Amino acid sequence: MFRNLTHTYSTLNISGGLGFLFFICALLVGNSAEAQSQVSASIDSTTIKIGEQIKYQIEVKTDPEDLVVFPEGETFSPLELVESLDADTLRENGNYRLLKEYFLTKFDSGKYVIPRQEVIIASSSYFTDSIAVEVNDVVVDTTKQKLYPIKPSVEVPPGFRIPDWVWWLLGIFLIAGLVAFLIIRKRKKDAQEAELPPYEEAMAELQKLDQAQYLEKREIKEYYSQLSFAVRKYLDRKIYDHGLERTTNELILYLEDQKRQGKLNLSDETIRDFERILKRADLAKFAQSKPDVITAKEDRSKTQHVIDDLRASVPEPTEEELLQDEAFREEQARKRKKRRVILGVLAGIVVIIIGVTALIATKGYTYVKDTYLGHPTKELLEGEWIRSEYGNPSVAVTTPEVLVRGEIDMPQDVQQMMVGSETFIYGSLLSNFYVTLSTIKFKGEVNFDAKKAIDGIYTNLEAQGARNIIMKQEDFTTVNGTEGTKIFGTLEAENPVTGESIPNEYQILNFAEKGGFEQIMVIYNENDQYAKEITQRIINSVEINNLNE
């Protein structure tokens, strides 16, 4: 090594000699640091049982001024780090000896290797050796330890939860109830506040004016406003139905015209008093005029005389007119009632539309339609499911309805080999959902050709009216470990009445072992999402009882 360095030095010029000297110094310092720092790793045992812990120790010898960084985290994978202890520091001959301990474990049996671990000392990396570890299974003495078969899965019902649609429906009912309450309250209020007859109402207005004490407060404008309103309202209700909206001159012209025609028996003095009161009221309301209190009180007295004269000037209605007036009022009341009923119905319809729209926006049209209008397979899915065993060898399966015993034609060669067969059915090929479960028990040890039976599925489906059958195949294992074959795909069933082609999907499980053959077939509408959920639940629940004789 030094010979090569000497040769390199001879080729350098004087200006490069200083750089070469620094290189040599750095190389020597590096070799010195490497010589001073030592890293090693050890474990307390190379063989453990599943779940036991290994004590893994890293020892570092280095200078006191060097910074040491130990590995942490997932660097021990495939083993798992359980605990990392603080490093212990020992001083030996002017140097430090650091001890860092870790506790590792593994929960799967096998042979594993703890990878090399990186230790950083003064910005330099040092690596420990990798160490092999063997993890063994826990041996169980079956002669002393009593074992039990695995229990079947138990379906735990979900906890009670109020569906979202119930809250929407409750909100709709609350809004509808609030609308109905407001309508009924208004009707009662209207009935309680029946309008007084015109004359009694005018006298009540004048009495209310006397109690207000406007004159004492010098509120002349308010005083004349209520005074003119009382007489105008009486005129509007009793004689002229535009009494509240006409001007003073128009009202006086109307009264004079009615007098000339003989329809009103009024004196000129009454008309003139009425005119003076209205004009004074107009000046008080619009021109800020303020008559004296004596004049205001005289106008109050004259207003009552004008109302009395107007009342006396109207001829008393005949009995026929009274009956007509009563019939008119009843007709008006009937129309008002009908109008309220229509408004209530419209309000209810609007509330229902808003509620249904909100449900569709949040849940979707299909959910609302199937939930409130009903859907056959949705009702099956959400109903009470039943778990039963069928046939021999027995097949345990969970279904939304009990399968009913039926018959399916078997080939002649199969009938000669079997002791008996049983078939259980729900629905039909033309319904939304169709399930069949068949079991066959053979005579003695028969070499049953499962492949031939699977090929016969084509013939069986076509005999029931299936067309355009697409078939796929894969292995299948039940929850209790029985291995079989799963046939699945799509087919079309023709409706014999309408001739319509119905797209379907199907799944068929086939098991052949220990002198028996079991088959579970589920056919459902391709576009029915609830039927797909039912099918998956049925397929996942199948268990074959291989011990059945």
Secondary structure in CASP SS format (residue, H / E / C, confidence):
PFRMAT SS
TARGET T0000
AUTHOR 0000-0000-0000
METHOD secondary structure of the structure
MODEL  1
M C 1.00
F H 1.00
R H 1.00
N H 1.00
L H 1.00
T H 1.00
H H 1.00
T H 1.00
Y H 1.00
S H 1.00
T C 1.00
L C 1.00
N C 1.00
I H 1.00
S H 1.00
G H 1.00
G H 1.00
L H 1.00
G H 1.00
F H 1.00
L H 1.00
F H 1.00
F H 1.00
I H 1.00
C H 1.00
A H 1.00
L H 1.00
L H 1.00
V H 1.00
G H 1.00
N H 1.00
S H 1.00
A H 1.00
E H 1.00
A H 1.00
Q H 1.00
S C 1.00
Q E 1.00
V E 1.00
S E 1.00
A E 1.00
S E 1.00
I E 1.00
D C 1.00
S C 1.00
T C 1.00
T E 1.00
I E 1.00
K E 1.00
I C 1.00
G C 1.00
E C 1.00
Q E 1.00
I E 1.00
K E 1.00
Y E 1.00
Q E 1.00
I E 1.00
E E 1.00
V E 1.00
K E 1.00
T E 1.00
D C 1.00
P C 1.00
E C 1.00
D C 1.00
L C 1.00
V E 1.00
V E 1.00
F C 1.00
P C 1.00
E C 1.00
G C 1.00
E H 1.00
T H 1.00
F H 1.00
S C 1.00
P C 1.00
L C 1.00
E E 1.00
L E 1.00
V E 1.00
E E 1.00
S E 1.00
L C 1.00
D C 1.00
A C 1.00
D E 1.00
T E 1.00
L E 1.00
R E 1.00
E E 1.00
N C 1.00
G C 1.00
N E 1.00
Y E 1.00
R E 1.00
L E 1.00
L E 1.00
K E 1.00
E E 1.00
Y E 1.00
F E 1.00
L E 1.00
T E 1.00
K C 1.00
F C 1.00
D C 1.00
S C 1.00
G E 1.00
K E 1.00
Y E 1.00
V E 1.00
I E 1.00
P C 1.00
R C 1.00
Q C 1.00
E E 1.00
V E 1.00
I E 1.00
I E 1.00
A C 1.00
S C 1.00
S E 1.00
S E 1.00
Y E 1.00
F E 1.00
T C 1.00
D C 1.00
S C 1.00
I E 1.00
A E 1.00
V E 1.00
E E 1.00
V E 1.00
N E 1.00
D C 1.00
V C 1.00
V C 1.00
V C 1.00
D C 1.00
T C 1.00
T C 1.00
K C 1.00
Q C 1.00
K C 1.00
L C 1.00
Y C 1.00
P C 1.00
I C 1.00
K C 1.00
P C 1.00
S C 1.00
V C 1.00
E C 1.00
V C 1.00
P C 1.00
P C 1.00
G C 1.00
F C 1.00
R C 1.00
I C 1.00
P C 1.00
D H 1.00
W H 1.00
V H 1.00
W H 1.00
W H 1.00
L H 1.00
L H 1.00
G H 1.00
I H 1.00
F H 1.00
L H 1.00
I H 1.00
A H 1.00
G H 1.00
L H 1.00
V H 1.00
A H 1.00
F H 1.00
L H 1.00
I H 1.00
I H 1.00
R H 1.00
K H 1.00
R H 1.00
K H 1.00
K H 1.00
D H 1.00
A H 1.00
Q H 1.00
E C 1.00
A C 1.00
E C 1.00
L C 1.00
P C 1.00
P H 1.00
Y H 1.00
E H 1.00
E H 1.00
A H 1.00
M H 1.00
A H 1.00
E H 1.00
L H 1.00
Q H 1.00
K H 1.00
L H 1.00
D H 1.00
Q H 1.00
A H 1.00
Q C 1.00
Y C 1.00
L C 1.00
E C 1.00
K C 1.00
R C 1.00
E C 1.00
I H 1.00
K H 1.00
E H 1.00
Y H 1.00
Y H 1.00
S H 1.00
Q H 1.00
L H 1.00
S H 1.00
F H 1.00
A H 1.00
V H 1.00
R H 1.00
K H 1.00
Y H 1.00
L H 1.00
D H 1.00
R H 1.00
K H 1.00
I C 1.00
Y C 1.00
D C 1.00
H C 1.00
G C 1.00
L C 1.00
E C 1.00
R C 1.00
T C 1.00
T H 1.00
N H 1.00
E H 1.00
L H 1.00
I H 1.00
L H 1.00
Y H 1.00
L H 1.00
E H 1.00
D H 1.00
Q H 1.00
K H 1.00
R H 1.00
Q C 1.00
G C 1.00
K C 1.00
L C 1.00
N C 1.00
L C 1.00
S C 1.00
D H 1.00
E H 1.00
T H 1.00
I H 1.00
R H 1.00
D H 1.00
F H 1.00
E H 1.00
R H 1.00
I H 1.00
L H 1.00
K H 1.00
R H 1.00
A H 1.00
D H 1.00
L H 1.00
A H 1.00
K H 1.00
F H 1.00
A C 1.00
Q C 1.00
S C 1.00
K C 1.00
P C 1.00
D C 1.00
V H 1.00
I H 1.00
T H 1.00
A H 1.00
K H 1.00
E H 1.00
D H 1.00
R H 1.00
S H 1.00
K H 1.00
T H 1.00
Q H 1.00
H H 1.00
V H 1.00
I H 1.00
D H 1.00
D H 1.00
L H 1.00
R H 1.00
A H 1.00
S H 1.00
V C 1.00
P C 1.00
E C 1.00
P C 1.00
T C 1.00
E H 1.00
E H 1.00
E H 1.00
L H 1.00
L H 1.00
Q H 1.00
D H 1.00
E H 1.00
A H 1.00
F H 1.00
R H 1.00
E H 1.00
E H 1.00
Q H 1.00
A H 1.00
R H 1.00
K H 1.00
R H 1.00
K H 1.00
K H 1.00
R H 1.00
R H 1.00
V H 1.00
I H 1.00
L H 1.00
G H 1.00
V H 1.00
L H 1.00
A H 1.00
G H 1.00
I H 1.00
V H 1.00
V H 1.00
I H 1.00
I H 1.00
I H 1.00
G H 1.00
V H 1.00
T H 1.00
A H 1.00
L H 1.00
I H 1.00
A H 1.00
T H 1.00
K H 1.00
G C 1.00
Y H 1.00
T H 1.00
Y H 1.00
V H 1.00
K H 1.00
D H 1.00
T H 1.00
Y H 1.00
L C 1.00
G C 1.00
H C 1.00
P H 1.00
T H 1.00
K H 1.00
E H 1.00
L H 1.00
L H 1.00
E H 1.00
G C 1.00
E C 1.00
W C 1.00
I E 1.00
R E 1.00
S E 1.00
E E 1.00
Y E 1.00
G C 1.00
N C 1.00
P C 1.00
S C 1.00
V E 1.00
A E 1.00
V E 1.00
T E 1.00
T E 1.00
P C 1.00
E C 1.00
V C 1.00
L C 1.00
V E 1.00
R E 1.00
G E 1.00
E C 1.00
I C 1.00
D C 1.00
M C 1.00
P C 1.00
Q H 1.00
D H 1.00
V H 1.00
Q H 1.00
Q H 1.00
M H 1.00
M E 1.00
V E 1.00
G E 1.00
S E 1.00
E E 1.00
T E 1.00
F E 1.00
I E 1.00
Y E 1.00
G C 1.00
S C 1.00
L C 1.00
L C 1.00
S C 1.00
N C 1.00
F E 1.00
Y E 1.00
V E 1.00
T E 1.00
L E 1.00
S E 1.00
T E 1.00
I E 1.00
K E 1.00
F E 1.00
K C 1.00
G C 1.00
E C 1.00
V C 1.00
N C 1.00
F C 1.00
D C 1.00
A H 1.00
K H 1.00
K H 1.00
A H 1.00
I H 1.00
D H 1.00
G H 1.00
I H 1.00
Y H 1.00
T H 1.00
N H 1.00
L H 1.00
E H 1.00
A H 1.00
Q C 1.00
G C 1.00
A E 1.00
R E 1.00
N E 1.00
I E 1.00
I E 1.00
M E 1.00
K E 1.00
Q E 1.00
E E 1.00
D E 1.00
F E 1.00
T E 1.00
T C 1.00
V C 1.00
N C 1.00
G C 1.00
T C 1.00
E E 1.00
G E 1.00
T E 1.00
K E 1.00
I E 1.00
F E 1.00
G E 1.00
T E 1.00
L E 1.00
E E 1.00
A E 1.00
E E 1.00
N C 1.00
P C 1.00
V C 1.00
T C 1.00
G C 1.00
E C 1.00
S E 1.00
I E 1.00
P E 1.00
N E 1.00
E E 1.00
Y E 1.00
Q E 1.00
I E 1.00
L E 1.00
N E 1.00
F E 1.00
A E 1.00
E E 1.00
K C 1.00
G C 1.00
G E 1.00
F E 1.00
E E 1.00
Q E 1.00
I E 1.00
M E 1.00
V E 1.00
I E 1.00
Y E 1.00
N E 1.00
E C 1.00
N C 1.00
D C 1.00
Q H 1.00
Y H 1.00
A H 1.00
K H 1.00
E H 1.00
I H 1.00
T H 1.00
Q H 1.00
R H 1.00
I H 1.00
I H 1.00
N H 1.00
S H 1.00
V C 1.00
E E 1.00
I E 1.00
N C 1.00
N C 1.00
L C 1.00
N C 1.00
E C 1.00
END
